[in-house]
């Protein structure tokens, strides 16, 4: 039995799992999410999960694909492309893992500006819907 790499576990969640429980198992309790649409880093597992789950339901549509990956063991850079409402989105996920293989930082960068604006609007809607479903 071979040991899974940090990158392998992330790719399996992206490509197959998509579940909150699966994502939770990948994140450190003090994970930090650095989003292109929020000025300050978001700290903690729950907020990081909320952003990644919302991204999975907006950016992570049928056209989402990683086009290049750079796996450095405890750090990775993954370039992605997707299309949202007819707008081409190009971005990078930068992920850091601790010695236990848990994600400690997740940074997303997106281009062009039209795509950033689209992602901002769609993520805002998704996060509000998620918040409403938890409180309602």
LUMNUPA-819571 format. One record per atom (N, C-alpha, C): atom name; residue in three letters; x, y, z; residue number from 1. Coordinates in steps of 0.2 Angstrom, whole numbers. Example, Ala and Ser with C-alpha at 12.3 -4.5 7.8 and 13.67 -1.06 7.14 Angstrom:
<recs>
N	ALA	66	-28	39	1 $
CA	ALA	62	-22	39	1 $
C	ALA	66	-16	39	1 $
N	SER	64	-11	35	2 $
CA	SER	68	-5	36	2 $
C	SER	64	0	39	2 $
</recs>
This chain:
<recs>
N	UNK	4	-6	0	1 $
CA	UNK	0	0	0	1 $
C	UNK	4	6	0	1 $
N	UNK	3	11	-5	2 $
CA	UNK	7	17	-5	2 $
C	UNK	4	22	-1	2 $
N	UNK	8	27	1	3 $
CA	UNK	6	32	5	3 $
C	UNK	4	38	0	3 $
N	UNK	-2	41	1	4 $
CA	UNK	-5	46	-3	4 $
C	UNK	-1	53	-1	4 $
N	UNK	0	56	-7	5 $
CA	UNK	3	63	-6	5 $
C	UNK	-2	68	-4	5 $
N	UNK	0	74	-1	6 $
CA	UNK	-4	79	0	6 $
C	UNK	-8	81	-6	6 $
N	UNK	-5	82	-12	7 $
CA	UNK	-8	83	-18	7 $
C	UNK	-13	78	-20	7 $
N	UNK	-11	72	-19	8 $
CA	UNK	-16	66	-21	8 $
C	UNK	-22	67	-17	8 $
N	UNK	-22	68	-11	9 $
CA	UNK	-28	68	-7	9 $
C	UNK	-32	74	-9	9 $
N	UNK	-29	80	-11	10 $
CA	UNK	-33	86	-13	10 $
C	UNK	-36	84	-20	10 $
N	UNK	-32	81	-24	11 $
CA	UNK	-35	80	-31	11 $
C	UNK	-41	75	-30	11 $
N	UNK	-41	70	-26	12 $
CA	UNK	-46	65	-25	12 $
C	UNK	-52	69	-22	12 $
N	UNK	-51	74	-18	13 $
CA	UNK	-57	77	-15	13 $
C	UNK	-60	81	-21	13 $
N	UNK	-56	85	-25	14 $
CA	UNK	-59	89	-30	14 $
C	UNK	-62	85	-36	14 $
N	UNK	-59	79	-38	15 $
CA	UNK	-62	76	-43	15 $
C	UNK	-67	71	-42	15 $
N	UNK	-67	68	-35	16 $
CA	UNK	-72	63	-34	16 $
C	UNK	-77	65	-28	16 $
N	UNK	-74	67	-22	17 $
CA	UNK	-78	67	-16	17 $
C	UNK	-82	73	-16	17 $
N	UNK	-80	79	-15	18 $
CA	UNK	-84	85	-15	18 $
C	UNK	-88	86	-8	18 $
N	UNK	-87	81	-3	19 $
CA	UNK	-91	82	3	19 $
C	UNK	-88	86	8	19 $
N	UNK	-93	89	12	20 $
CA	UNK	-90	93	18	20 $
C	UNK	-86	89	22	20 $
N	UNK	-88	83	24	21 $
CA	UNK	-84	78	28	21 $
C	UNK	-77	77	25	21 $
N	UNK	-77	76	19	22 $
CA	UNK	-70	75	16	22 $
C	UNK	-66	81	16	22 $
N	UNK	-68	87	15	23 $
CA	UNK	-65	93	15	23 $
C	UNK	-62	94	22	23 $
N	UNK	-67	93	27	24 $
CA	UNK	-65	94	34	24 $
C	UNK	-59	90	36	24 $
N	UNK	-59	84	33	25 $
CA	UNK	-53	79	35	25 $
C	UNK	-46	82	32	25 $
N	UNK	-47	86	27	26 $
CA	UNK	-41	89	24	26 $
C	UNK	-38	95	27	26 $
N	UNK	-42	99	31	27 $
CA	UNK	-40	105	34	27 $
C	UNK	-38	105	41	27 $
N	UNK	-33	109	43	28 $
CA	UNK	-31	110	50	28 $
C	UNK	-36	115	53	28 $
N	UNK	-37	114	59	29 $
CA	UNK	-42	118	63	29 $
C	UNK	-40	126	62	29 $
N	UNK	-34	128	61	30 $
CA	UNK	-32	135	61	30 $
C	UNK	-30	137	54	30 $
N	UNK	-33	133	49	31 $
CA	UNK	-32	135	42	31 $
C	UNK	-34	142	40	31 $
N	UNK	-30	145	35	32 $
CA	UNK	-31	151	33	32 $
C	UNK	-33	151	26	32 $
N	UNK	-39	155	24	33 $
CA	UNK	-41	156	17	33 $
C	UNK	-39	163	15	33 $
N	UNK	-36	163	9	34 $
CA	UNK	-34	170	7	34 $
C	UNK	-38	170	0	34 $
N	UNK	-43	174	0	35 $
CA	UNK	-47	174	-6	35 $
C	UNK	-46	180	-10	35 $
N	UNK	-47	180	-17	36 $
CA	UNK	-46	186	-21	36 $
C	UNK	-51	191	-20	36 $
N	UNK	-57	189	-17	37 $
CA	UNK	-63	194	-17	37 $
C	UNK	-64	196	-9	37 $
N	UNK	-59	195	-5	38 $
CA	UNK	-60	197	2	38 $
C	UNK	-53	200	4	38 $
N	UNK	-53	206	7	39 $
CA	UNK	-47	210	8	39 $
C	UNK	-43	206	13	39 $
N	UNK	-45	203	19	40 $
CA	UNK	-41	201	24	40 $
C	UNK	-41	193	24	40 $
N	UNK	-36	190	26	41 $
CA	UNK	-36	182	26	41 $
C	UNK	-42	180	31	41 $
N	UNK	-45	175	29	42 $
CA	UNK	-50	172	33	42 $
C	UNK	-47	166	37	42 $
N	UNK	-48	166	44	43 $
CA	UNK	-44	162	48	43 $
C	UNK	-49	157	52	43 $
N	UNK	-47	150	51	44 $
CA	UNK	-51	145	55	44 $
C	UNK	-54	140	50	44 $
N	UNK	-55	134	52	45 $
CA	UNK	-57	128	48	45 $
C	UNK	-64	130	45	45 $
N	UNK	-69	132	49	46 $
CA	UNK	-76	133	47	46 $
C	UNK	-76	138	41	46 $
N	UNK	-73	144	42	47 $
CA	UNK	-73	149	37	47 $
C	UNK	-70	147	30	47 $
N	UNK	-64	143	31	48 $
CA	UNK	-60	141	26	48 $
C	UNK	-65	135	22	48 $
N	UNK	-68	131	26	49 $
CA	UNK	-73	126	23	49 $
C	UNK	-78	130	19	49 $
N	UNK	-81	135	22	50 $
CA	UNK	-87	139	19	50 $
C	UNK	-84	142	12	50 $
N	UNK	-79	145	12	51 $
CA	UNK	-76	148	6	51 $
C	UNK	-75	142	0	51 $
N	UNK	-71	137	2	52 $
CA	UNK	-70	131	-2	52 $
C	UNK	-76	128	-5	52 $
N	UNK	-81	127	-1	53 $
CA	UNK	-87	124	-3	53 $
C	UNK	-91	128	-8	53 $
N	UNK	-91	135	-6	54 $
CA	UNK	-94	140	-11	54 $
C	UNK	-91	140	-17	54 $
N	UNK	-84	140	-17	55 $
CA	UNK	-80	140	-23	55 $
C	UNK	-82	134	-27	55 $
N	UNK	-82	128	-24	56 $
CA	UNK	-84	122	-27	56 $
C	UNK	-90	122	-31	56 $
N	UNK	-95	126	-28	57 $
CA	UNK	-102	126	-31	57 $
C	UNK	-102	132	-36	57 $
N	UNK	-97	136	-37	58 $
CA	UNK	-97	142	-42	58 $
C	UNK	-92	141	-47	58 $
N	UNK	-86	141	-45	59 $
CA	UNK	-80	141	-49	59 $
C	UNK	-79	133	-52	59 $
N	UNK	-81	129	-47	60 $
CA	UNK	-80	122	-49	60 $
C	UNK	-85	119	-53	60 $
N	UNK	-87	122	-58	61 $
CA	UNK	-93	119	-62	61 $
C	UNK	-90	114	-67	61 $
N	UNK	-94	112	-72	62 $
CA	UNK	-92	106	-77	62 $
C	UNK	-86	108	-81	62 $
N	UNK	-84	115	-82	63 $
CA	UNK	-79	117	-86	63 $
C	UNK	-72	117	-82	63 $
N	UNK	-72	117	-75	64 $
CA	UNK	-67	118	-71	64 $
C	UNK	-61	112	-72	64 $
N	UNK	-55	114	-73	65 $
CA	UNK	-50	109	-74	65 $
C	UNK	-43	113	-72	65 $
N	UNK	-39	109	-68	66 $
CA	UNK	-32	111	-67	66 $
C	UNK	-28	110	-73	66 $
N	UNK	-25	115	-76	67 $
CA	UNK	-21	114	-82	67 $
C	UNK	-13	113	-81	67 $
N	UNK	-11	115	-75	68 $
CA	UNK	-4	114	-73	68 $
C	UNK	-4	113	-65	68 $
N	UNK	1	109	-63	69 $
CA	UNK	2	108	-56	69 $
C	UNK	9	108	-54	69 $
N	UNK	11	111	-49	70 $
CA	UNK	18	111	-46	70 $
C	UNK	17	108	-39	70 $
N	UNK	20	102	-38	71 $
CA	UNK	19	99	-32	71 $
C	UNK	26	99	-28	71 $
N	UNK	26	102	-23	72 $
CA	UNK	33	103	-19	72 $
C	UNK	32	99	-12	72 $
N	UNK	28	95	-12	73 $
CA	UNK	27	91	-6	73 $
C	UNK	23	94	0	73 $
N	UNK	25	99	3	74 $
CA	UNK	21	103	8	74 $
C	UNK	18	109	5	74 $
N	UNK	20	111	-1	75 $
CA	UNK	17	116	-5	75 $
C	UNK	15	114	-12	75 $
N	UNK	10	118	-14	76 $
CA	UNK	8	116	-21	76 $
C	UNK	5	122	-25	76 $
N	UNK	6	123	-31	77 $
CA	UNK	3	128	-35	77 $
C	UNK	-1	125	-41	77 $
N	UNK	-7	126	-41	78 $
CA	UNK	-11	123	-46	78 $
C	UNK	-15	128	-50	78 $
N	UNK	-13	128	-57	79 $
CA	UNK	-17	133	-61	79 $
C	UNK	-23	130	-64	79 $
N	UNK	-28	134	-64	80 $
CA	UNK	-35	131	-66	80 $
C	UNK	-38	136	-71	80 $
N	UNK	-43	133	-75	81 $
CA	UNK	-47	137	-80	81 $
C	UNK	-54	134	-79	81 $
N	UNK	-59	139	-80	82 $
CA	UNK	-66	137	-80	82 $
C	UNK	-69	143	-83	82 $
N	UNK	-76	142	-84	83 $
CA	UNK	-80	147	-88	83 $
C	UNK	-86	148	-83	83 $
N	UNK	-88	154	-82	84 $
CA	UNK	-93	156	-78	84 $
C	UNK	-98	161	-82	84 $
N	UNK	-104	159	-83	85 $
CA	UNK	-108	164	-87	85 $
C	UNK	-105	167	-93	85 $
N	UNK	-101	163	-97	86 $
CA	UNK	-98	165	-103	86 $
C	UNK	-92	169	-102	86 $
N	UNK	-89	169	-96	87 $
CA	UNK	-83	173	-95	87 $
C	UNK	-77	168	-93	87 $
N	UNK	-72	168	-96	88 $
CA	UNK	-66	164	-95	88 $
C	UNK	-63	166	-89	88 $
N	UNK	-62	161	-84	89 $
CA	UNK	-58	162	-78	89 $
C	UNK	-52	158	-78	89 $
N	UNK	-46	162	-76	90 $
CA	UNK	-40	158	-76	90 $
C	UNK	-37	160	-69	90 $
N	UNK	-35	155	-65	91 $
CA	UNK	-33	156	-58	91 $
C	UNK	-28	151	-56	91 $
N	UNK	-26	153	-50	92 $
CA	UNK	-21	148	-46	92 $
C	UNK	-23	147	-39	92 $
N	UNK	-22	141	-37	93 $
CA	UNK	-23	139	-30	93 $
C	UNK	-16	138	-28	93 $
N	UNK	-14	141	-22	94 $
CA	UNK	-8	140	-19	94 $
C	UNK	-10	136	-12	94 $
N	UNK	-7	130	-11	95 $
CA	UNK	-9	126	-5	95 $
C	UNK	-3	125	-1	95 $
N	UNK	-4	125	6	96 $
CA	UNK	2	123	10	96 $
C	UNK	-1	118	15	96 $
N	UNK	3	113	17	97 $
CA	UNK	1	108	21	97 $
C	UNK	6	108	27	97 $
N	UNK	4	105	33	98 $
CA	UNK	8	105	39	98 $
C	UNK	11	98	38	98 $
N	UNK	15	96	43	99 $
CA	UNK	19	89	43	99 $
C	UNK	14	83	44	99 $
N	UNK	8	85	46	100 $
CA	UNK	2	80	47	100 $
C	UNK	-2	79	40	100 $
N	UNK	0	83	35	101 $
CA	UNK	-4	83	29	101 $
C	UNK	-10	87	29	101 $
N	UNK	-11	91	34	102 $
CA	UNK	-17	95	34	102 $
C	UNK	-16	102	31	102 $
N	UNK	-21	105	27	103 $
CA	UNK	-20	111	24	103 $
C	UNK	-20	116	29	103 $
N	UNK	-15	121	29	104 $
CA	UNK	-14	126	34	104 $
C	UNK	-15	133	30	104 $
N	UNK	-14	133	24	105 $
CA	UNK	-16	139	20	105 $
C	UNK	-18	138	13	105 $
N	UNK	-23	141	11	106 $
CA	UNK	-26	140	4	106 $
C	UNK	-27	147	1	106 $
N	UNK	-23	149	-4	107 $
CA	UNK	-23	156	-7	107 $
C	UNK	-26	155	-14	107 $
N	UNK	-30	159	-16	108 $
CA	UNK	-33	159	-23	108 $
C	UNK	-32	166	-26	108 $
N	UNK	-29	165	-32	109 $
CA	UNK	-28	171	-36	109 $
C	UNK	-32	170	-43	109 $
N	UNK	-35	175	-45	110 $
CA	UNK	-39	175	-52	110 $
C	UNK	-38	181	-56	110 $
N	UNK	-38	179	-63	111 $
CA	UNK	-38	184	-68	111 $
C	UNK	-43	183	-73	111 $
N	UNK	-44	187	-78	112 $
CA	UNK	-44	194	-78	112 $
C	UNK	-49	197	-74	112 $
N	UNK	-49	204	-74	113 $
CA	UNK	-53	208	-69	113 $
C	UNK	-60	206	-70	113 $
N	UNK	-62	205	-76	114 $
CA	UNK	-69	203	-77	114 $
C	UNK	-71	197	-74	114 $
N	UNK	-66	192	-73	115 $
CA	UNK	-67	186	-70	115 $
C	UNK	-67	187	-62	115 $
N	UNK	-63	191	-60	116 $
CA	UNK	-63	193	-53	116 $
C	UNK	-70	195	-51	116 $
N	UNK	-72	200	-54	117 $
CA	UNK	-79	203	-53	117 $
C	UNK	-85	198	-53	117 $
N	UNK	-84	193	-58	118 $
CA	UNK	-89	188	-58	118 $
C	UNK	-89	183	-52	118 $
N	UNK	-83	181	-51	119 $
CA	UNK	-82	177	-45	119 $
C	UNK	-84	180	-39	119 $
N	UNK	-83	186	-38	120 $
CA	UNK	-85	190	-32	120 $
C	UNK	-92	190	-31	120 $
N	UNK	-96	191	-37	121 $
CA	UNK	-103	192	-36	121 $
C	UNK	-106	185	-35	121 $
N	UNK	-104	180	-38	122 $
CA	UNK	-106	173	-38	122 $
C	UNK	-105	170	-31	122 $
N	UNK	-98	171	-28	123 $
CA	UNK	-97	169	-22	123 $
C	UNK	-101	172	-16	123 $
N	UNK	-102	178	-17	124 $
CA	UNK	-106	182	-12	124 $
C	UNK	-113	179	-12	124 $
N	UNK	-116	177	-18	125 $
CA	UNK	-123	174	-18	125 $
C	UNK	-122	167	-14	125 $
N	UNK	-117	163	-16	126 $
CA	UNK	-117	157	-13	126 $
C	UNK	-116	157	-6	126 $
N	UNK	-111	161	-3	127 $
CA	UNK	-110	162	4	127 $
C	UNK	-116	164	8	127 $
N	UNK	-120	169	5	128 $
CA	UNK	-126	171	8	128 $
C	UNK	-131	165	8	128 $
N	UNK	-132	161	3	129 $
CA	UNK	-137	155	3	129 $
C	UNK	-135	150	8	129 $
N	UNK	-128	149	8	130 $
CA	UNK	-126	144	13	130 $
C	UNK	-127	146	20	130 $
N	UNK	-126	153	22	131 $
CA	UNK	-128	156	28	131 $
C	UNK	-135	155	30	131 $
N	UNK	-139	157	25	132 $
CA	UNK	-147	156	26	132 $
C	UNK	-149	149	27	132 $
N	UNK	-146	144	24	133 $
CA	UNK	-148	137	25	133 $
C	UNK	-146	135	32	133 $
N	UNK	-141	137	34	134 $
CA	UNK	-139	135	41	134 $
C	UNK	-143	138	46	134 $
N	UNK	-145	145	45	135 $
CA	UNK	-149	148	51	135 $
C	UNK	-156	147	50	135 $
N	UNK	-158	144	44	136 $
CA	UNK	-166	143	43	136 $
C	UNK	-168	137	43	136 $
</recs>
